[in-house]
């Protein structure tokens, strides 16, 4: 990931085709040692490709990946949302009970 970040920084800075030496220089500036094997693989895979197009393609692929925070449809929210809300309420009640029992710990502050 650090190699890719350095590559992208160089591209944003105006270097259309960063070399391994360029990436090593960027990483070295922040005290990171580059892994030559991974670096060569990255450069060979990105050689001749438009990074903006690759990012757009990757973003479209990620858009189709389901995530825990998004709701697919309103019907699913009505069916699946109620049990989830009930489970959250139960967890809150359990936490509150634990907090209450932990507060006194068998003695009072002013006893």
C-alpha positions in Angstrom: 0.0 0.0 0.0 2.8 2.4 0.8 4.4 1.8 -2.6 1.1 2.6 -4.3 0.6 5.7 -2.2 4.1 7.0 -3.2 3.4 6.2 -6.8 0.1 8.2 -6.7 1.8 11.1 -4.9 4.4 11.2 -7.7 1.7 11.1 -10.4 -0.2 13.9 -8.7 3.0 15.9 -8.5 3.4 15.7 -12.3 5.6 12.6 -12.8 3.5 10.7 -15.4 5.7 7.5 -15.1 7.4 7.2 -11.7 10.4 4.9 -11.6 11.5 2.6 -8.7 14.1 5.1 -7.8 11.5 7.9 -7.6 9.3 5.8 -5.3 12.2 4.8 -3.1 13.2 8.5 -2.8 9.6 9.4 -1.6 9.4 6.5 0.8 13.0 7.2 2.1 12.0 10.8 2.8 9.6 9.6 5.5 11.8 6.8 6.8 10.2 3.9 5.0 12.3 1.2 3.4 11.0 0.0 0.0 10.5 -3.6 -0.8 12.2 -4.1 -4.2 10.1 -7.1 -5.2 6.7 -5.5 -4.5 7.9 -2.2 -6.0 8.9 -3.9 -9.3 5.6 -5.8 -9.4 3.7 -2.5 -8.9 5.6 -0.7 -11.5 5.2 -3.5 -14.0 1.4 -3.8 -13.4 0.9 0.0 -13.7 3.2 0.5 -16.7 1.3 2.1 -19.6 -2.0 2.3 -17.7 -4.0 5.4 -16.8 -4.2 5.5 -13.0 -7.4 7.6 -13.0 -9.1 5.0 -15.2 -7.9 2.2 -12.8 -9.3 4.2 -9.8 -12.6 4.7 -11.5 -12.8 1.0 -12.4 -11.9 0.0 -8.8 -14.5 2.4 -7.4 -17.2 0.9 -9.6 -16.3 -2.6 -8.4 -16.4 -1.5 -4.8 -19.8 0.0 -5.2 -21.2 -3.4 -5.8 -19.7 -4.9 -2.6 -22.2 -5.1 0.2 -21.3 -3.4 3.4 -22.8 -3.5 6.8 -23.9 0.2 7.0 -25.9 0.4 3.8 -29.5 -0.8 3.3 -30.3 -2.3 0.0 -34.1 -1.5 -0.2 -36.9 -0.2 2.0 -38.5 -3.6 2.1 -35.4 -5.1 3.5 -35.2 -2.3 6.1 -38.7 -3.1 7.3 -38.1 -6.8 7.5 -34.5 -6.9 8.8 -34.5 -3.6 10.7 -36.9 -4.5 13.4 -35.0 -7.5 14.8 -31.8 -5.5 14.7 -33.4 -2.6 16.6 -34.7 -5.1 19.2 -31.3 -6.6 19.6 -29.8 -3.2 20.1 -32.4 -2.4 22.8 -31.6 -5.7 24.6 -27.9 -4.9 24.5 -28.5 -1.4 25.9 -30.6 -2.9 28.8 -27.9 -5.4 29.6 -25.3 -2.7 29.6 -27.4 -0.5 31.9 -27.9 -3.4 34.3 -24.2 -4.0 34.4 -23.5 -0.4 35.0 -26.0 -0.2 37.9 -24.5 -3.2 39.6 -21.0 -1.9 39.1 -21.8 1.5 40.6 -22.3 0.5 44.2 -19.8 -2.4 44.3 -21.1 -3.5 47.7 -20.5 -0.2 49.5 -21.5 3.4 49.2 -19.3 6.4 49.0 -20.9 8.1 52.0 -21.6 5.1 54.2 
